[in-house]
Amino acid sequence: MHIHPPKIEYFDLDAKSNTDPKGHLRGVEEYRLTRHGLYMSRPVPGHPRLSHFESWLLPAHGLRVTRQSWHPGHERDYDLYVDVVEISSSGSVWKTVDLYLDLVVRTGRSVTVLDTDELLTALDQGLIQPDRAQWALETTYRAVAGIAAHGHDVVRWLAACGTITTWRQR
């Protein structure tokens, strides 16, 4: 399996921009900074399936929680996509380092962990250190247990932890 180093993404509040892991600079519609983290909302111009997405960067949880909006006919069978990430900030710029593991949440029904194979291959190839891989796994276990214990509802679990997330009207 070909594996990539951890993906890095930047969020510049002053410039209202988001630089994706491939280095593409994207305009951001809204940033909202709260005591729990950073909310971002931006369109996805030119994408054949995806029209808009919103993310919460939640440092205390080590998570990026994303809600996507799809063009008609391209909808997906999940509500939220959760990345396990290291989050840091310096001035007005936030940074995430994606540690491979993802959760797909079907609110009220299920939570599925993805990409464990990628994490283990990255560990084997020295692209991630054992302590970071352990942190990613423990963060994933904690999130899965919390989400499942709250009816497979990410927003409800986060609220029970005191982390309030709000989303744009669709």
C-alpha positions as a Markdown table, in Angstrom:
| # | Residue | x | y | z |
|---|---|---|---|---|
| 1 | Met | 0.0 | 0.0 | 0.0 |
| 2 | His | 1.3 | 3.4 | -0.9 |
| 3 | Ile | 0.9 | 5.7 | 2.0 |
| 4 | His | 1.4 | 9.5 | 2.4 |
| 5 | Pro | 2.8 | 11.5 | 5.3 |
| 6 | Pro | 0.2 | 13.0 | 7.6 |
| 7 | Lys | -1.8 | 15.7 | 5.7 |
| 8 | Ile | -1.5 | 19.3 | 6.9 |
| 9 | Glu | -4.1 | 22.0 | 6.4 |
| 10 | Tyr | -4.1 | 25.7 | 7.3 |
| 11 | Phe | -7.0 | 28.0 | 8.3 |
| 12 | Asp | -6.1 | 31.7 | 8.1 |
| 13 | Leu | -8.8 | 33.7 | 10.0 |
| 14 | Asp | -7.5 | 37.2 | 8.9 |
| 15 | Ala | -7.2 | 36.2 | 5.2 |
| 16 | Lys | -10.5 | 34.2 | 5.4 |
| 17 | Ser | -8.7 | 31.4 | 3.6 |
| 18 | Asn | -8.2 | 27.7 | 3.9 |
| 19 | Thr | -5.1 | 26.0 | 2.4 |
| 20 | Asp | -5.9 | 22.3 | 1.8 |
| 21 | Pro | -3.3 | 19.5 | 2.0 |
| 22 | Lys | -2.4 | 19.8 | -1.7 |
| 23 | Gly | -1.6 | 23.5 | -1.2 |
| 24 | His | -4.8 | 24.8 | -2.9 |
| 25 | Leu | -5.9 | 28.1 | -1.4 |
| 26 | Arg | -9.7 | 28.4 | -0.9 |
| 27 | Gly | -11.8 | 31.3 | 0.1 |
| 28 | Val | -13.8 | 30.9 | 3.4 |
| 29 | Glu | -17.3 | 32.2 | 3.8 |
| 30 | Glu | -17.3 | 32.3 | 7.6 |
| 31 | Tyr | -14.9 | 31.7 | 10.4 |
| 32 | Arg | -16.3 | 31.6 | 14.0 |
| 33 | Leu | -13.9 | 31.4 | 16.9 |
| 34 | Thr | -15.4 | 30.1 | 20.2 |
| 35 | Arg | -13.9 | 28.9 | 23.4 |
| 36 | His | -14.5 | 25.3 | 22.1 |
| 37 | Gly | -12.7 | 25.7 | 18.8 |
| 38 | Leu | -12.9 | 27.1 | 15.3 |
| 39 | Tyr | -15.9 | 26.8 | 12.9 |
| 40 | Met | -15.4 | 27.2 | 9.2 |
| 41 | Ser | -17.9 | 27.3 | 6.4 |
| 42 | Arg | -17.0 | 27.5 | 2.7 |
| 43 | Pro | -18.3 | 26.6 | -0.7 |
| 44 | Val | -16.6 | 24.1 | -2.9 |
| 45 | Pro | -16.7 | 25.7 | -6.4 |
| 46 | Gly | -16.3 | 23.5 | -9.4 |
| 47 | His | -16.6 | 20.2 | -7.5 |
| 48 | Pro | -18.8 | 17.7 | -9.4 |
| 49 | Arg | -20.4 | 16.2 | -6.3 |
| 50 | Leu | -19.7 | 18.4 | -3.2 |
| 51 | Ser | -21.3 | 21.9 | -3.0 |
| 52 | His | -20.4 | 23.2 | 0.5 |
| 53 | Phe | -18.9 | 22.1 | 3.7 |
| 54 | Glu | -18.6 | 23.2 | 7.3 |
| 55 | Ser | -16.1 | 22.0 | 9.9 |
| 56 | Trp | -15.5 | 22.4 | 13.6 |
| 57 | Leu | -11.8 | 22.2 | 14.7 |
| 58 | Leu | -12.1 | 21.0 | 18.3 |
| 59 | Pro | -8.6 | 21.0 | 20.0 |
| 60 | Ala | -9.8 | 19.5 | 23.3 |
| 61 | His | -11.2 | 16.5 | 21.5 |
| 62 | Gly | -8.5 | 16.2 | 18.8 |
| 63 | Leu | -11.2 | 16.2 | 16.2 |
| 64 | Arg | -12.3 | 17.9 | 13.0 |
| 65 | Val | -16.1 | 17.4 | 12.6 |
| 66 | Thr | -17.3 | 18.1 | 9.1 |
| 67 | Arg | -20.8 | 18.4 | 7.6 |
| 68 | Gln | -20.9 | 18.3 | 3.8 |
| 69 | Ser | -23.6 | 19.4 | 1.4 |
| 70 | Trp | -23.9 | 17.6 | -1.9 |
| 71 | His | -25.2 | 18.5 | -5.3 |
| 72 | Pro | -28.6 | 16.8 | -6.1 |
| 73 | Gly | -28.1 | 13.1 | -6.9 |
| 74 | His | -24.7 | 12.9 | -5.2 |
| 75 | Glu | -25.9 | 12.7 | -1.5 |
| 76 | Arg | -24.0 | 10.3 | 0.8 |
| 77 | Asp | -25.4 | 7.9 | 3.4 |
| 78 | Tyr | -23.8 | 9.7 | 6.4 |
| 79 | Asp | -24.4 | 12.9 | 8.3 |
| 80 | Leu | -21.0 | 13.8 | 9.7 |
| 81 | Tyr | -17.4 | 13.0 | 8.8 |
| 82 | Val | -14.9 | 13.2 | 11.7 |
| 83 | Asp | -11.1 | 13.3 | 11.3 |
| 84 | Val | -8.7 | 12.6 | 14.1 |
| 85 | Val | -6.3 | 15.6 | 14.0 |
| 86 | Glu | -3.7 | 17.4 | 15.9 |
| 87 | Ile | -4.7 | 21.1 | 16.1 |
| 88 | Ser | -2.5 | 24.1 | 16.8 |
| 89 | Ser | -2.7 | 27.8 | 16.3 |
| 90 | Ser | -0.3 | 30.7 | 16.0 |
| 91 | Gly | -1.8 | 34.2 | 15.8 |
| 92 | Ser | -4.7 | 34.0 | 13.3 |
| 93 | Val | -3.6 | 30.8 | 11.6 |
| 94 | Trp | -4.8 | 27.4 | 12.7 |
| 95 | Lys | -3.2 | 24.2 | 11.6 |
| 96 | Thr | -4.4 | 20.6 | 11.5 |
| 97 | Val | -2.3 | 17.5 | 11.1 |
| 98 | Asp | -4.5 | 14.6 | 10.0 |
| 99 | Leu | -3.5 | 11.3 | 11.7 |
| 100 | Tyr | -5.2 | 9.0 | 9.2 |
| 101 | Leu | -8.2 | 7.8 | 11.3 |
| 102 | Asp | -11.7 | 8.9 | 10.3 |
| 103 | Leu | -15.2 | 8.3 | 11.6 |
| 104 | Val | -18.3 | 8.2 | 9.5 |
| 105 | Val | -21.4 | 9.0 | 11.5 |
| 106 | Arg | -24.9 | 8.1 | 10.5 |
| 107 | Thr | -26.8 | 10.0 | 13.2 |
| 108 | Gly | -29.0 | 7.7 | 15.3 |
| 109 | Arg | -27.7 | 4.6 | 13.5 |
| 110 | Ser | -24.0 | 4.0 | 13.5 |
| 111 | Val | -20.4 | 5.1 | 13.7 |
| 112 | Thr | -17.7 | 3.5 | 11.5 |
| 113 | Val | -13.9 | 3.8 | 11.9 |
| 114 | Leu | -12.0 | 4.1 | 8.6 |
| 115 | Asp | -8.3 | 4.0 | 7.6 |
| 116 | Thr | -6.9 | 2.0 | 10.5 |
| 117 | Asp | -4.8 | 0.2 | 7.8 |
| 118 | Glu | -3.4 | 3.6 | 6.7 |
| 119 | Leu | -2.4 | 4.5 | 10.2 |
| 120 | Leu | -0.7 | 1.1 | 10.8 |
| 121 | Thr | 1.2 | 1.3 | 7.4 |
| 122 | Ala | 2.3 | 4.9 | 8.2 |
| 123 | Leu | 3.6 | 3.7 | 11.6 |
| 124 | Asp | 5.4 | 0.7 | 10.0 |
| 125 | Gln | 7.0 | 3.0 | 7.4 |
| 126 | Gly | 8.1 | 5.6 | 10.0 |
| 127 | Leu | 5.8 | 8.3 | 8.8 |
| 128 | Ile | 4.2 | 8.7 | 12.2 |
| 129 | Gln | 5.8 | 8.0 | 15.6 |
| 130 | Pro | 4.4 | 5.4 | 18.0 |
| 131 | Asp | 3.3 | 8.0 | 20.6 |
| 132 | Arg | 1.3 | 9.9 | 17.9 |
| 133 | Ala | -0.3 | 6.7 | 16.6 |
| 134 | Gln | -1.3 | 5.7 | 20.1 |
| 135 | Trp | -2.8 | 9.2 | 20.7 |
| 136 | Ala | -4.7 | 8.8 | 17.5 |
| 137 | Leu | -6.1 | 5.4 | 18.5 |
| 138 | Glu | -7.0 | 6.6 | 22.0 |
| 139 | Thr | -8.7 | 9.7 | 20.5 |
| 140 | Thr | -10.7 | 7.4 | 18.2 |
| 141 | Tyr | -11.7 | 5.0 | 20.9 |
| 142 | Arg | -12.9 | 7.9 | 23.1 |
| 143 | Ala | -14.9 | 9.5 | 20.3 |
| 144 | Val | -16.5 | 6.2 | 19.2 |
| 145 | Ala | -17.5 | 5.4 | 22.8 |
| 146 | Gly | -18.9 | 8.9 | 23.4 |
| 147 | Ile | -20.8 | 9.0 | 20.1 |
| 148 | Ala | -22.3 | 5.5 | 20.6 |
| 149 | Ala | -23.3 | 6.3 | 24.2 |
| 150 | His | -25.2 | 9.3 | 23.0 |
| 151 | Gly | -27.4 | 7.5 | 20.4 |
| 152 | His | -24.8 | 7.7 | 17.6 |
| 153 | Asp | -25.1 | 11.5 | 17.7 |
| 154 | Val | -21.9 | 13.5 | 17.6 |
| 155 | Val | -23.5 | 16.9 | 18.4 |
| 156 | Arg | -25.3 | 15.4 | 21.4 |
| 157 | Trp | -22.1 | 13.8 | 22.7 |
| 158 | Leu | -20.1 | 17.0 | 22.3 |
| 159 | Ala | -22.8 | 19.0 | 24.0 |
| 160 | Ala | -22.7 | 16.5 | 27.0 |
| 161 | Cys | -18.9 | 17.3 | 27.1 |
| 162 | Gly | -19.7 | 21.0 | 27.2 |
| 163 | Thr | -18.7 | 21.6 | 23.6 |
| 164 | Ile | -21.4 | 23.4 | 21.7 |
| 165 | Thr | -21.4 | 23.2 | 17.9 |
| 166 | Thr | -23.8 | 25.1 | 15.7 |
| 167 | Trp | -24.2 | 24.7 | 12.0 |
| 168 | Arg | -25.5 | 26.9 | 9.2 |
| 169 | Gln | -29.1 | 26.7 | 8.0 |
| 170 | Arg | -29.6 | 24.5 | 4.9 |
